[in-house]
Amino acid sequence: MKMIAKNIKHLRTLKKLSQEVLADELNVTRSRIGSYEEGRSAPTIEMLIQLSDYFKLPIDILLRNDLTKAKDSSFIEIGSQRVLFPITVDNDNENLIEVVPVKASAGYLAGYDDPEYIEQLEKIRLPFLPTGKHRAFPIKGDSMLPMKSGSYVVGRFVEDRTEIKSGKTYVLVTLNDGMVYKRVMNNIDFNGSLLLISDNKSYHDYSVPIDEVLELWEFTCSINTQEYSPEELKLSSIITMFNELGVELKALEKLIP
């Protein structure tokens, strides 16, 4: 239980709490907290649940990972992955999501791992989201029709790259292409890359080495900021129909006199 002892002390220090204050928060004695941190006793299952709820960290993370590598309470390095903890909550203990505004999206690549940058982002609450860490990203261009430029995609942070599902859409933060929203084919086992596909077939597919993917956010929902016109809906329906049938629009041009 050496790991949990180190983690309790480190997380307490990150939150700038004394042993007395943490003990009061958890409704236990100061000596009990001291005993945990010094490794003289191990937390019970009930206490582990309390610690997990208090620090907003899974019990498995508390027990099996060295959290002393974290310099702040928002970003924790676990192995080769950067995991976002804890999930931000409001006064009612509801999850909050950060919104990356259009004007700030160009700087996201430089600031995605900067806690101060993330802290300054606007936050909203969407109570219907599933469990996980979510963030909202602005969409530019028309490569993912019918998603309009100016819409927002809300994505769930993907911690484990083995969870990437072929055919699903993701917001990706990449080393060379910045932030993109694409449909993904998982080719990691085949050639160590992801194939990124645009739903608008006017754009070419391309591959990105998995080592160049800094973040992955799986699509959860979208927020439109503009109303569709009847013409746009009609065009979008036509394009979608052809895409589903696997018909390239360019091939039809040869049939038109």
N, C-alpha and C positions, 0 to 999 in steps of 0.2 A: 504493500500500500504506500510505498515511498512516493509514487507519482502523485497520488491524491493529496498527500501532505504538502508537496511543493506547489501544487496547483492552487490549493485553498489559500495558502499564504500569498502567492503571486496575484491571484485575482482580487484578494482583499486589498493588497497594496495598490493595484491599478485603480481601484475605486476610492483610494485614499481613506480607508476605514481603519480604525483601531480594532483590536481584538474585542474590546468592550462593546463597541458600536455594532460590529457584526454579530456578536453574541446576542445583543438585544434584538436585532433584526430577525434572528432565527429562533428567538425565545429559548436560548440555552445559556449556560454559564460561560464566563470568559475562560476559565480553566479548561473547559471542554474544547473550545476553539484552539487554545494553546496546545492541548494534547494531540489534536488532529495535526496541527502544523508541525509539531515536533516528532510525529510518527510514533508517539507512545500508545495511541489507540486508533482504531479505524472507525470511520463513520458507519452507522447502521444504514440499512436500506432506506429507512424513513428519512434519515438525515441526508443521504445522497439525493433523494427526491427534493428535499428542501433546498439543498445547495444548487441543484440543477434548475429549479424554478427561480431561485434568487439571481443567479448569474446568467440565466437564459442560455444555458449550455447543456447539450445532451449528456446524460450520465456516462455514456461510453467515451465521450471526449474527455470528460473529467478524469476517468480512470486510466485511460490507455495512451494519452498524448501529453507530451511535455509542453505545457502552455507558457512556460517561463520564457520562451523565445519571442513571445508577443510583447511589443513595446507599448501597446495601447489596447484598449478593450474592444476595438472595432474590427481589427484585422489580425488574424492569428495564422501563422504558418504551421501547417501540419504536413510533414513530409515535404513533397515537392509542390503541394497545392496551397493556394492562399484561400482560406475560408473566412467568410464574413460573419462575425459574431460580435455582440449579440444582435438579435433582431430588434430593431427600434420599435418601441411601443409608446402609446400615448397614455394619458392619465387614467384611461379606462382599461388599460392593458390590452388594447387592440393594436395589431400589427400596423406599422406605417411603411409606406414605400417611398423611396426617393424618386423624384422626377428630374430627368436630365433635360433641361430646356434646349430649344433649337440653337440659341446663341452660344450655349456652353458645350454643345455636342462635339465641336471641333477640338476642345480642350480635354475631352474625357479620356483620351488615350494617355495624356500626360498626368491626369489626376485620378485615374480609376483606383490607384492603390495609395492615394493620399487621404488619410482620415479627415484632414481639415477641408479638403475639396468636397468630399462626400457629405460632411456635416453641414456645409453651406447650401446644399441642394434643397429645394422645396420638397415638402413631404405631404402626402395625402393618405387617406384611409379608404380602403376598398374591402368591406367586411366579407365579401363573397369569395375571396381568394383562398386557395388551398394552402396547406401548411408549407412553409419554406420562406426563404428570403427573396423578395420581389423588388424589381426596379422598373421604371417606365422610361422608354427611349423614344425619341422623335424619329419619324420616318421621312426620308427625303427621296424624291424621284418617283418613278412609276415602274420600277423593276418587279414589284410584288403586287401587281393589280389583283383584285380590286382595292387593295390598301392604298389610300390616297396620300400623296405627299402632304405632310403636316399632321398626319395621324400619329398616335402614340401606341407602341406595343409594350404591354406589361409582360415581363418575363420572370420566370423562377430561376434563381441561380443554380447551376449544375455543378455540384462539387465533384462527382465521380464521372470521369470521361467515359467509363464503360456504360453509363446510362444513356448515352446519346442514341436516339432512335432515328433510324433512316426514314425519310419521308416527312418528318416533323419540321416545323420552322423554328429558327433560333435567331436571337440577336447575338452576334459574335463581335468581340473586341479582338482585333488581329494586329500583329506587329507591323505589317506593311500596308494593310488596306484600311486601317482604322476601324470604325464601327459600321457593321453591315447587318442587314436583316435578310436572311435567305432560307430556302428549304435545303435541308442537309441530308446527304447520303454518307453514312459512316463507313469509311474505308480504312479505318485505323489498322485493323488486323491484316488488311491486304497490302497497303503501301504506306501506312503511317500518316494518312491525310484525311481531310473531309472534302467531299465534293459539294460545292455551293451552287444551288440552282435557283434561278429567277423564275417566278411564275409567269412573268411576261417574257415570252420566247424571243423577243427582239434582242434580249441580252444573252450573252454566251455563258455557259457554265464554266466554272474554274475550280481548281483544287487549292487547298491551303494546308500546308504541313501542320499536324496537330501541335507541334512544338511552337508554332507561331500564333496559336490561339491563346490569348491571355485570359479571356473570360467567355463563358457561354451562359446564355439565359434562354430557357425554353419558353416558348409562347404560352401565355396563360389567357390573356384577353387583349382586345384592342380598344382604343378610344378615338373615335372620329371627331375632328374639330371643325369639319366642314360638311355641309349637306351635299348629297349626291344629286346631280341634275338627272332628268329622265334620259337624256342623251348618254350620259356617262354610264348609267345603269344598263342601258341597252348594249353599249359597246362592251362593257365589262362582261355581260352575260354571253355575248357572242364569243369573246376571246376565251372565256372559261370553258365554253362548250367545245371549241376547237381543241383546246389544250387537253381536255379530258378524253377526247377522241384520238389524241395523238397526231393531229393534223397540223403541219407547219403552215402558217399563213403565207409564207413566201412561196410555197409550192402552188398556192392558188393563183398567184400573180401570173404564172405561165398560162393559165387557162383563160385569163381575161384578155380579150382582144384589144 
